Amino acid sequence: MSKRTQRALHAHEAQEMRREVREFQHHVRQWAARLPIGTTAYLGCDILNYSLILMDMQLTAAIDAAPYERPPGFGGMDS
């Protein structure tokens, strides 16, 4: 079993995950469009959509930062 500090998210993995997140977000928005505003199901879709937006932002940041990432301990101390 690997330690969490040894795990890494590579840019190609992040791109694949982002594609799947965006596809799922499209489905969630379609579900929300069919539901009456203010119902608990609509609110659930709204929260899920917001979470998917945050996930997309984090994956985009991981993709953009990939060329600049340094391995743990690269400047001296492990983070």
ZIDAMO-V610045 format. One record per backbone hydrogen bond with DSSP energy under -0.5 kcal/mol. NH is the residue of the N-H (numbers start at 1). CO is the residue of the C=O. If there is no record, write none. Layout:
# ZIDAMO-V610045
((NH	CO) (NH	CO))
This chain:
# ZIDAMO-V610045
((6	3) (7	4) (10	8) (14	10) (15	11) (16	12) (17	13) (18	14) (19	15) (20	16) (21	17) (22	18) (23	19) (24	20) (25	21) (26	22) (27	23) (28	24) (29	25) (30	26) (31	27) (32	28) (33	29) (34	30) (34	31) (35	31) (35	32) (39	36) (43	39) (44	40) (45	41) (46	42) (47	43) (48	44) (49	45) (50	46) (51	47) (52	48) (53	49) (54	50) (55	51) (56	52) (57	53) (58	54) (59	55) (60	56) (61	57) (62	58) (63	59) (64	60) (65	61) (66	62) (68	65) (69	65) (69	66) (73	77) (74	71) (76	73))
